Amino acid sequence: MGRRVYELRVRGPVPAELLAEIGAEDFGEEPPLTILRTEPTDQPGLHGMLQRLRSLGLDLLEVRTAGPEPSDTGSS
């Protein structure tokens, strides 16, 4: 089974200095949303990340599971 990557969709922009603090590996913007891509180590890691978003006052709209990054689909 491949890595489980999550997309966390939050309302509005996320300041760059918070991206590393949150643990986002990648992000994209679809105004008025910011989409954070991350790979927490386990369920408690995901819940910790969600709590951190809340403590920072970010408005979480959606959590999705996503496939691995395109660069991860190379030959094995």
C-alpha positions, 0 to 999 in steps of 0.5 A: 500500500502506498503512502496516505497523503491528506489534503486539508482545505482551509478558508483563506490564505495561510501565512508562509511561516505557518506552513512548516509549523503545521507540517504541510509538505506542499500547498496550493491555492484555489481562492478563497481556499488554501489546500495543504498536502501532508503525510502525517505518520499516523492517526494521532499525528493527523489529529494533532495537525487538525488541533494545531490548525484550530489553535491557529484560528484557521477555518478547516473546511474539508479533509480528503485522502489523496494519492501520492505525489506525482513524483512518487509514481516513478519506477520501483 
